[in-house]
């Protein structure tokens, strides 16, 4: 069985001006395409925002975890793979800033 999880940092427009970053809500799905669509929709409708309450979201860096579990001879084996991916309309400077922030998590 394969499942997908994602967590990361969103970048958003603050109320009254300026830009800020905050933890993203964790997302889960049974396939990667569904997870990506869920993340993209979360940016569009600001539901990916983990609580800061931005006026609107610009984008995000998300760490996507692929969890592959199999039962072999009655024993469960789990393999996890991680990759980071940018979502939204981010400039190169914004991507670098999100990468820096993600390295501190």
WOKA-V760181 format. One record per backbone hydrogen bond with DSSP energy under -0.5 kcal/mol. NH is the residue of the N-H (numbers start at 1). CO is the residue of the C=O. If there is no record, write none. Layout:
nh = (NH,NH)
co = (CO,CO)
//
This chain:
nh = (3,4,5,6,7,9,10,11,12,13,14,14,17,20,22,24,25,27,29,35,36,37,38,39,40,41,42,43,44,45,46,48,49,50,55,56,57,58,59,60,61,62,63,64,64,65,65,66,66,67,67,68,68,69,69,70,72,72,75,77,79,81,83,85,87,89,90,95,96,97,98,99,100,101,102,103,104,104,105)
co = (67,29,65,27,63,61,22,59,20,56,12,18,14,12,10,8,48,6,4,31,32,33,34,35,36,37,38,39,40,41,43,42,46,23,13,13,43,11,11,87,9,85,7,62,83,5,63,64,81,3,65,66,79,1,67,77,70,75,72,70,68,66,64,62,60,58,88,91,92,93,94,95,96,97,98,99,100,101,102)
//
